[in-house]
Amino acid sequence: MDAVFDICYLSPDSNNIEPDDIPQTKETVWVLGRQYNAVQDLERIRREITSIIWCTYRKGFVPIGDEGLTSDRGWGCMLRCGQMVLGVALMRVHLSTQWVWTPETRDPTYLKIVQRFEERKQAPYSIHQVALMGASEGKDVGQWFGPNTIAQVLKKLVVYDKWSSLAIHVALDNTVVREDILQQCIIKHNAGDSLMLDLSSNVTGSDWMPLLLIVPLRLGLSEINPVYVNGLKICFQSAQSIGVIGGKPNQALYLIGCVGDEVIYLDPHTTQRSGLVENKETDEQKEMDCTYHCKYASHIPILAMDPSVAVCFLCRTRNDFDDLCKTIAEKLMKECQPLFEICEKRPSHWGPNTADIDLQNTSLFSEFEDVDRQFDDSDDEFEIL
């Protein structure tokens, strides 16, 4: 049964019992593409985990849909995992990669990111926007959001948030096509300040749209096939890794790393009250900000995972992307059963690339209020999971 909490910033119990968040082992701990020593770096690991924007069930938000649901408890866990992946991506794009959150943090850029996930309709990645955009993926009331569905929904939503400065590419058929990604991410400005594609290799940092690459996979029928375990570890160990959207059967989790044959995860199955962080000036706002951070992660055996996953990578620069491609080609594809493959051009039987949104058309972008109006008129057309 899902826990219900109104407390701020989960903390150790009163008996000061050491939490079982990170296995005490000599094996390397990998969290979001970084390696740690489980004993020597335990506090650093916890600081990194606490700095992730933790998205959980909420209650008491503005009603969604015909049924007027005011909580996503019982249906929103996969949506929340998608929010967490996107939150990590935005923090790494707009803040230092070494940035750390504390309860006193009032960094305006950080606050701008958190506000994008709040339970209000005009927030571009609120539960309202994510749930309603799911209808465009054919997910009617009561249907499960799988990893591919949440990936497709995030890909559509990010286009309406110009500030995010992020491109999302969802790889299909277990194949990453370099040509498609370069067309999506490499840009240059012409004299009229419109965006033009530039597929040359001479690309400066300002010419690359940061990329969130999501690769949905099925790694078995009803359970993980052990042949894929090492491939999953390679993904977690990639410097570009920002985790995996997955979970246990019928329970979505945000898998942020691995140690030995176990995965480390954040769990969205805690119901917290809704509220606004705003500029974090009042005690209530400070407390609300704390609810977006979890002090301790959990872990389960890799083979206990549901076989339906989506591996996620962030390439802030062109060099990051080239390095990821090298890792895929030289490590992942050398496995006896690779998780996925990479190729230079689209397979001929795929046809032309029409799936990705044309980034040259800047009229596609709008701010919060425009997104809010777009979906407000459609609320009554959808039932909610």
RASUL-V433506 format. One record per residue. RES is the residue in one small letter. PHI is phi in degrees with one decimal (999 if undefined). NEAR is the number of other C-alpha atoms within 8 Angstrom. D_LAST is the distance of its C-alpha to the last C-alpha in whole Angstrom. Layout:
RES/PHI/NEAR/D_LAST + RES/PHI/NEAR/D_LAST
This chain:
m/999/2/18 + d/-69.9/7/17 + a/-78.8/7/19 + v/-121.6/7/19 + f/-131.1/8/22 + d/-115.4/7/23 + i/-80.6/7/26 + c/-104.3/8/27 + y/58.4/10/28 + l/-51.3/9/28 + s/-131.4/5/31 + p/-62.4/9/33 + d/-72.7/6/34 + s/-67.8/5/37 + n/-86.3/5/39 + n/58.3/6/39 + i/-74.1/7/38 + e/-62.7/5/37 + p/-69.0/6/34 + d/-94.4/6/33 + d/-93.4/8/31 + i/-122.0/10/33 + p/-56.8/7/36 + q/-81.5/6/39 + t/-146.0/7/41 + k/-85.3/7/43 + e/-72.6/8/41 + t/-66.3/11/39 + v/-98.4/12/36 + w/-113.2/13/34 + v/-132.8/14/31 + l/49.7/13/30 + g/81.0/14/33 + r/-116.8/8/36 + q/-105.8/9/38 + y/-140.0/11/39 + n/-96.1/11/41 + a/-60.4/14/39 + v/-93.1/8/42 + q/-70.3/5/44 + d/-109.0/9/41 + l/-57.3/11/38 + e/-68.3/6/38 + r/-63.8/7/38 + i/-60.0/10/35 + r/-65.9/10/33 + r/-63.2/11/34 + e/-65.4/9/32 + i/-64.6/11/29 + t/-64.9/12/29 + s/-77.1/11/30 + i/-68.1/11/26 + i/-73.1/11/24 + w/-90.1/11/21 + c/-103.7/10/18 + t/-128.6/12/16 + y/-52.4/15/13 + r/-130.5/13/14 + k/-133.6/12/15 + g/84.0/8/17 + f/-92.4/11/16 + v/-56.5/8/16 + p/-55.5/7/13 + i/-117.0/11/10 + g/73.2/12/10 + d/-58.8/10/11 + e/-79.9/7/10 + g/61.9/7/12 + l/-65.3/9/9 + t/-115.0/10/12 + s/-149.6/9/11 + d/-102.8/11/8 + r/-59.1/11/10 + g/94.7/6/9 + w/-137.9/9/6 + g/-103.1/11/8 + c/-64.5/15/11 + m/-68.2/15/11 + l/-63.6/12/11 + r/-66.5/13/13 + c/-63.5/14/16 + g/-62.1/12/16 + q/-60.2/11/17 + m/-64.6/13/20 + v/-59.8/13/21 + l/-64.9/9/21 + g/-61.3/12/23 + v/-62.2/11/25 + a/-60.3/11/26 + l/-66.1/12/27 + m/-66.9/12/29 + r/-75.7/10/31 + v/-78.4/10/32 + h/-102.2/7/33 + l/-123.0/10/34 + s/-61.4/8/36 + t/-65.1/7/35 + q/-100.5/4/37 + w/-63.7/7/35 + v/-128.5/7/35 + w/-88.6/8/33 + t/-135.4/6/34 + p/-59.0/7/33 + e/-90.4/4/36 + t/-58.8/6/35 + r/-133.8/8/35 + d/-57.4/6/35 + p/-62.8/7/34 + t/-68.3/8/32 + y/-59.1/10/30 + l/-61.7/13/29 + k/-64.6/8/28 + i/-70.1/11/26 + v/-58.7/11/24 + q/-60.2/11/24 + r/-71.7/10/22 + f/-111.2/12/19 + e/-68.6/13/19 + e/-81.9/14/17 + r/-140.6/9/18 + k/-59.4/10/17 + q/-78.7/9/20 + a/-70.7/14/20 + p/-63.6/15/20 + y/-122.7/12/17 + s/-66.4/14/15 + i/-59.2/13/12 + h/-64.3/11/12 + q/-65.4/13/14 + v/-65.9/13/12 + a/-65.2/10/8 + l/-72.9/11/10 + m/-65.9/11/13 + g/-58.9/12/10 + a/-62.6/10/10 + s/-70.2/7/14 + e/-98.7/9/13 + g/76.2/6/12 + k/-96.2/10/9 + d/-81.6/10/7 + v/-56.9/8/5 + g/82.6/8/4 + q/-85.2/7/6 + w/-72.6/7/7 + f/-80.9/10/9 + g/-88.5/8/13 + p/-57.5/13/15 + n/-67.0/9/17 + t/-63.0/10/13 + i/-65.0/13/13 + a/-63.2/13/17 + q/-65.7/10/17 + v/-65.7/12/15 + l/-62.2/12/17 + k/-59.7/12/20 + k/-74.7/9/20 + l/-67.4/13/19 + v/-65.3/13/22 + v/-64.2/11/24 + y/-83.6/12/24 + d/-114.7/13/25 + k/-61.2/10/29 + w/-60.4/4/29 + s/-59.6/7/28 + s/51.6/8/30 + l/-136.7/10/28 + a/-106.0/13/27 + i/-112.7/11/25 + h/-119.0/11/26 + v/-106.1/11/23 + a/-78.6/12/26 + l/-108.4/8/25 + d/53.1/4/27 + n/57.3/11/28 + t/-134.6/10/30 + v/-98.0/11/31 + v/-102.7/12/33 + r/-58.9/10/35 + e/-58.0/9/37 + d/-63.2/10/33 + i/-69.8/9/32 + l/-62.8/9/36 + q/-64.3/10/35 + q/-82.9/11/32 + c/-108.0/11/34 + i/-92.1/13/37 + i/-136.7/11/38 + k/-146.7/9/42 + h/-100.4/9/43 + n/-89.9/8/45 + a/-61.4/5/48 + g/-91.2/5/45 + d/65.2/6/43 + s/-89.6/8/40 + l/-86.7/10/39 + m/-128.0/9/40 + l/-74.3/8/40 + d/-142.7/8/42 + l/-91.4/7/42 + s/-70.3/5/45 + s/-82.1/4/45 + n/-86.6/4/47 + v/-120.3/9/44 + t/-84.8/6/44 + g/-58.2/7/41 + s/-72.2/5/40 + d/-93.3/9/40 + w/-111.8/13/37 + m/-80.3/14/33 + p/-49.0/13/32 + l/-112.7/13/30 + l/-103.3/13/26 + l/-97.3/12/26 + i/-120.0/13/23 + v/-120.5/12/24 + p/-71.4/15/21 + l/-140.2/12/23 + r/-121.0/8/23 + l/-106.2/12/26 + g/153.1/9/26 + l/-83.5/7/24 + s/-109.6/6/23 + e/-150.4/11/25 + i/-64.4/14/26 + n/-77.0/10/30 + p/-54.9/6/32 + v/-64.9/7/34 + y/-94.9/12/31 + v/-60.5/10/32 + n/-65.6/7/35 + g/-62.9/11/33 + l/-62.3/9/30 + k/-62.4/9/33 + i/-60.1/10/34 + c/-64.0/10/31 + f/-62.5/16/31 + q/-86.0/13/34 + s/-65.7/10/34 + a/-62.5/8/35 + q/-92.5/11/33 + s/-66.0/13/30 + i/-124.5/14/27 + g/98.8/16/25 + v/-136.9/11/23 + i/-85.9/17/19 + g/-167.0/15/18 + g/145.0/13/18 + k/-95.5/10/19 + p/-50.9/7/18 + n/64.0/6/14 + q/-148.8/8/14 + a/-73.4/14/14 + l/-138.5/15/18 + y/-98.1/16/20 + l/-86.8/13/23 + i/-104.4/14/26 + g/178.7/15/29 + c/-151.0/13/31 + v/-149.3/12/34 + g/59.2/7/36 + d/-103.0/7/33 + e/-123.0/10/31 + v/-108.6/13/28 + i/-102.7/15/27 + y/-144.2/12/24 + l/-107.2/12/22 + d/-108.9/11/19 + p/-82.7/14/16 + h/-82.6/10/16 + t/-131.6/11/18 + t/-95.5/14/16 + q/-117.1/13/19 + r/-72.8/9/19 + s/-84.2/10/19 + g/175.6/9/22 + l/-114.4/9/24 + v/-84.1/12/27 + e/50.3/8/29 + n/-98.1/8/32 + k/57.1/11/32 + e/-101.3/7/35 + t/-93.5/6/34 + d/-60.7/7/34 + e/-64.6/6/30 + q/-68.5/14/29 + k/-64.0/12/31 + e/-65.6/9/29 + m/-64.5/12/26 + d/-61.2/11/27 + c/-61.9/10/27 + t/-70.5/12/24 + y/-92.9/10/23 + h/-140.3/13/26 + c/-112.9/13/26 + k/-73.7/11/29 + y/-127.9/10/29 + a/-88.2/12/27 + s/-132.0/11/27 + h/-148.9/10/27 + i/-141.8/9/27 + p/-61.3/9/29 + i/-55.7/10/28 + l/-72.2/9/28 + a/-88.2/9/25 + m/-70.6/13/23 + d/-69.9/13/20 + p/-71.9/14/22 + s/-90.4/12/19 + v/-139.8/14/20 + a/-140.8/14/21 + v/-84.2/12/24 + c/-126.6/14/25 + f/-134.1/12/28 + l/-115.3/12/29 + c/-114.1/14/33 + r/-71.6/12/34 + t/-132.8/10/37 + r/-63.9/10/39 + n/-62.6/7/40 + d/-58.1/10/37 + f/-65.6/10/36 + d/-62.0/8/39 + d/-65.6/8/39 + l/-64.7/12/36 + c/-58.9/9/37 + k/-65.1/9/40 + t/-62.0/10/38 + i/-62.6/11/36 + a/-70.5/11/39 + e/-92.1/8/42 + k/-118.4/10/39 + l/-65.5/15/36 + m/-77.6/13/38 + k/-87.1/8/41 + e/-66.9/8/38 + c/-63.0/6/39 + q/-136.7/7/35 + p/-60.8/11/34 + l/-62.4/12/30 + f/-157.8/10/31 + e/-127.6/12/34 + i/-125.4/11/35 + c/-139.1/9/37 + e/-75.0/7/39 + k/-124.6/8/38 + r/-63.6/10/35 + p/-56.1/6/36 + s/-58.5/5/38 + h/-76.3/4/36 + w/-75.7/6/33 + g/81.2/7/34 + p/-68.3/4/34 + n/-84.2/6/31 + t/-118.6/5/29 + a/-77.2/4/26 + d/-83.0/7/27 + i/-72.1/6/27 + d/-69.9/6/31 + l/-73.5/7/32 + q/-73.6/7/35 + n/-88.2/6/33 + t/-71.0/6/33 + s/-68.5/5/31 + l/-68.7/7/28 + f/-81.8/9/28 + s/-147.9/11/27 + e/-94.8/9/27 + f/-49.0/10/24 + e/-63.3/8/25 + d/-66.1/8/25 + v/-64.3/12/21 + d/-58.3/12/20 + r/-66.0/8/22 + q/-58.5/8/20 + f/-94.9/10/17 + d/-57.7/7/18 + d/-71.5/7/19 + s/-103.8/8/16 + d/-53.4/11/13 + d/-75.4/8/14 + e/-83.5/7/13 + f/-119.9/12/10 + e/-95.3/11/7 + i/-110.4/12/4 + l/-48.1/9/0
